[in-house]
Amino acid sequence: MPRLSEVIAALESLWPAERAESWDAVGTVAGDPDQQVTRVLFAVDPVQEIVDEAVKLGADLLVTHHPLYLRGTTTVAATHFKGRVVHTLIKNDIALHVAHTNADTADPGVSDALAGALDLRVTGPLVPDPTDPEGRRGLGRLCALDHPMTVREFAARAAERLPATAQGIRVAGDPEALVRTVAVSGGSGDSLFDHVRAAGVDAFLTADLRHHPVSEARAHSPLALLDAAHWATEWPWCELAASQLDEISDRHGWDLRVHVSKTVTDPWTAHAASATSDPLGAPN
């Protein structure tokens, strides 16, 4: 059985901490380097229900995409929800490790997993990492479809292939326009519009798109925009990351059991559709 320090070294080889953004908080949050690890759980969010799932599973290590403490803290008292997470982890000898922006830009990374879930062929990074001599790492991915489809059909594919959420998939653009090339970015992506326009793709799928950036993007080009739930665009990475750790475990001869949480931690829990599907009021 590997020690935590050995498993963390393996994770750091996949997502080196030095490749995280300067504002980010990645790496090991809790855990004894000498403790043995037999079971690992991957999830997007280090929230209480995920930690409780790790306890029930008997996991020794929880790996999440989102940080627990992004801006630091002055207390880990259990009277606060993040403090309660820390207390639960320590009481049950569960380590927590975070791979966030260092996993976003990895090769393969978060957007590769998103593209894979949508059956897209990756052709390169949307925003290349200037420190990568091979030009494969970077933020977001440029992709091609094997066969053109309409925006409507592509949105339906995304709704079918990504984990179900209350939001589903929102679309801005002509639903009958043809899509041949796509940019994708797991998580919040409306800061990338300049790169997307420069790439000349037909559609951009990401999350957390806001009113004004979308209005401006649509005014500049016929680009179709697809807005999925933040959690849904990043969850496929958990399966990719788990398979990567499985491969390392097999290579080292570790008896490591790796799991992916299917608990939906998207904060939105319900959606009430408008009375008509046409915003101008035409009958359904």
N, C-alpha and C positions, 0 to 999 in steps of 0.2 A: 504494500500500500504506500502511495506517495505521501510525503509531508506537504503541508500547505505551501511552504516556500517553493517546493518543486513544481506544484501545479501553478502557482502564481508566476513563476519563471516561464512556464509554457504559455500562459496567457499573455505575458508581456512580450513574448516573441511574436505573437500574432498582432498585438496592438500596443506598441511601445508607448509608454506614458509621455515621452518627450515629443510625440507627434500630436498630442492634444493641444487645443487652443490655450492661450495664456490665461484666459478667464475660467477655464474648465477645472473641474475637481474630479480627477480619475485616480485609479489605483485601489489599494486595499484600505478599506474603512475600518474593518474589525477583523480580528482573528489572530491566533497564536501561530507563528511560523512553523513551530515544531509539531502541531497537531496533525494527526493522520486524516486523510481525505479519502472517503470511499464513495460518496454520492454528491453530485453537483446539480444544482438547479439553475437554469437560465430564465430570465424574465426581463421585461422592459423597465418596470418601476419597482423601486425598493419600498413599497408601501406595506402596511401591516398585514393585509390579507395574503400578500405574497410571502412574507416572513412566516406567517402562520402555516402556509402551505409547505414551506421548507421544513418547519418543525414536524408537521405530520408525515412528511416524506422521509424524515430522518436524514436530511441533507447535512453535510458538513460545510458546504460552501455554496453561497448564493452569488451568482454573477448577474448584474443588471446593467442595462444600457444607461439609464438615467442616474445621475448622482443622488446621494441622499442629502448631503450638505453641499450645495453649490456655492453659497455665499458665506460659509462659515457659521459658527454659532458660539454662544457663551454658556450653553447648558445642554446636557443630555438627560435632564430630568424626565421621568416617565409621565409627568403631567402634560408634556407636549407630545404630539403624535410621532415626531421623528425620534425623540428621546425614548419613547416606548418601543420603537423599532430597534434601537440600539440595545435596550435592556433585554428584549426578547432574544436577539441574536446572541448576546453574551451569555445569558442564562442557559441557552441550549447549545453552546459551543459551535455556533454557526458563523463562519467567516463571511464577509461581504466584500466583493471586488467589483469595481466599476470600470467599464470601457465605454466612453462616450464619444467625443469628437475624434479620438484616436481610432475608434472603430468606424466612424463615418467615412474617413478618408482612406481606410485600409484597402488593400487589394488581396482578397475580396473583402468588401465591407458592407455597410448597411444598405447602400443603394444597389449594390450587386444583388443582394438578397431580394430587394424589392423588385428589381428587374426580372429576376428568376421566377418570382411568384407570378408575374404578369406574362411570362413566356416571351420575354423580349431578348434580343441579341445585343449584348453590350459592345459598343464600338470604341469606347474610351471615356475618360472622366469629363464631366461638365466643366469643372474648375480644376485643372491639373495642379498637382503638388510640385512646385518648382524645385524641390529637393530630391525628386524621384528621377533618376537618369533614364529609367525605362518609360516614363510617362504614363504609368498605369494607375498610380495612386491619385487621389484627389476627391473633391466634394461633388456629389451627384454623379450621374452617369448619362451618357448619350447612348441611345439605343435605336435599333431598327426592328420593324415587324417583318416577319417572313412573308406575310401577305397583307396588302393594304386593307383597312377597315374604316368605317365611318367613326366619327367621334362618339356617336350613340353606342355603336357596337363595342368600342374600346372601353367606354365607361361601364358598360354591362359586364365586360370581362373583368375589370377592376373590382366591381361590386361582388362578382362571383369568386374571384381568386383571393382577395384580401380578407382577413378576418372580419366577421360581421360586427358592425357598430351601429349605434343609433343614428349617426350622421349619414352613413352610406357614402356615396360619391356625389359631390356637387360639380356642375359643369358650367363653364362660361365659354360661349362660342357657338358656331353653327353646328348643330348635332349631325348634319348630313355631310359635313366636310370630310375629306379623306385624310387618313392618318397613315403615314409611311415611316416617319421618324419621330422619336419621343425623347424628351429629357425627363429623368426621374430624380427625385431627391427625397430620401427618407427624412421625416420630421419637417420642421418649419422651413419653407423654401422661397418665400416671396422676396427675400433679399437677393435672389439669384436671377431676377428677370433680365438684367443686362446681359448676363452670360447666356441665358436661354435664347434671347433674341439674336445675339451674335452667332449662335450655333445654327440658326435657321431651321429649327425643327418645327414639326407640324403641331405638336402638343407637348404640354408639360404637366406631369403628375407629381404632386407633392402634398403638403398638409399645411394647415393654419393660414390659408390665404386670406388676406384682409381686403376690405372694400376698396380703399383708395389705390393701393398698388395694383389690384386686379383691373380697376377702371383704367388706370394709366397704361397698363400692359396691353389691354384690349384696344385702346385708342391708337397705339403705335403699330399694331400688326394684327393679322388674322389668327394669331396663335390661339389654339384651344387650350383651356386650362381645366384641369381636373383636380379637385380638392378632396382628399380623403382624410380620415381621422388620423391624428398624429400617431397614436398608439398603433393603429393598423399598418401604417407605412413602415414602422420600425420592428414590429413583431417578427416578420420573416427572418430578420438577422439572428434572432434567438436560435432558430433551427440551424442556420448556417454555422453559427458559433459553436453550437453543441456538436455538430458533425466534425468541425475542425478539432475540438478537444478530444473527441472520440478517436480520431486518427492519431493524434499525439499519444493518447493513452495506449493504443494498440502497439505503436512503435516502441514505446518504453516498456511494454509488458505490464502496465499498471492494471490492477483490478478496479477500474473506475466506472461507476454507473452514472450516466449523464442524462438529465431530463430537461424538458422544456415545459414551462408553465403555460397552460392554455386558459388561465384565468384572465378575463377581460378587465383590464384596469383603465380603460378609456373612461374619463370622468363623466361623459355624457351618457345618460341612461335611457332616454326616450326621445322620440321625434314625432311631432304632430304635423302631418302634411297639410298644405294649404287646401282650401276647398276645391280648387281646380289645379291641374298640372300646368296650365298656361298662365303665366303671370299677368297676361292682359285680360284674363277672364273668359276665354273661349271654353266651350264645354269640353269635358274629357272625351 
